Amino acid sequence: MSLMDDTVRYRIAESYDHWFQRRYVCGKLATDPAYAATAELVSRRPMPLLDIGCGIGLLGQYLHANGLITDYLGVDHDSRKIIAGQRALRQAGLEGALTLRQADGLAPQALRGHVALLDVLHYLSAADQQAMLRHAAAHLAPGGLLIVRSVLRERSWRYAFTRCSEFFLRVSGWMRVGAQHYPAAAELRAGMEAAGLNVHMRSLHGKTPFDSYLIVAERPRGMVY
């Protein structure tokens, strides 16, 4: 369930200066359960959040609108999306509250707290997925959560539909890199547990037809990576 009403949703959308982005934002905030799920998780233990593969910075805007941000850094390798997100932050008056930065997802950052990886992993090879999980784990504070939304390889119509939609995203140019590897649940669990994290998984299909799972991995308090 979304934590915001239509007025706030439209206000966030209006901060983006292209009609397509505004429609995209309205649709995502209305139907995508990943934002509310992330908000519910971080509301229990406020701390900084590193958003790897942040795109146009929508997660940061959502969390800020719900009063859940203490410090937010979004990084993405796609300069087009970072520039669009930075313009939106200026338009919304949030330039000092939220930070978006063009950077490789594996570049070290000073921030320690929670880490979000929403719709990122399947654009990486199997080896790079494991490297990304280790990298993300290294940025968790004690008690911090690694919040992953990902396609998981399985036999289902949702999985087949998601693979088709990924093809069209690549052809349209919205994604510069197409899907590289769809991980199985056991692959992700093994990588996270090897980093000393406690792992929980559940489906996160929401109102969408996509194959979608929420994977939450916690760094035990008192444990330093």
Secondary structure, 3 states (H helix, E strand, C coil): CCCCCHHHHHHHHHCCCCHHHHHHHHHHHHHCCHHHHHHHHHHCCCCCEEEECCCCCHHHHHHHHCCCCCCEEEEECCHHHHHHHHHHHHHHCCCCCEEEEECCCCCCCCCCEEEEEECCHHHCCHHHHHHHHHHHHHCECCCCEEEEEECCCCCCHHHHHHHHHHHHHHHHCCCCCCCCCCCCHHHHHHHHHHCCCEEEEEECCCCCCCCCEEEEEECCCCCCC
